[in-house]
Amino acid sequence: MADRLLTVAEAGDILGTGERFVRRLIAERRIRYVKLGRPVRVPESALAEYVEARTVEPARRVRTGYGRAA
């Protein structure tokens, strides 16, 4: 099944950013896109890959016995 192609505005809505940010990602080739003549579309899977690549897992907190209150 083919990916749904999103407009730059729709991609911005999904990422929670504006169109300008998505256009910058495209210009810097940091995200995959499809050029249909003049209009540009972003595959949904490209957004998922972008978010996945930039997701930071929480650090595991190491508990020590130091610094306890009396």
Buried (B, 14 or more C-beta within 10 A) or exposed (E): EEBEBBBBEBBBBBBEEEBEBBBEBBEEEEBBBEEEEEEBBBBBEBBEEBEEEEEEEEEEEEEEEEEEEE
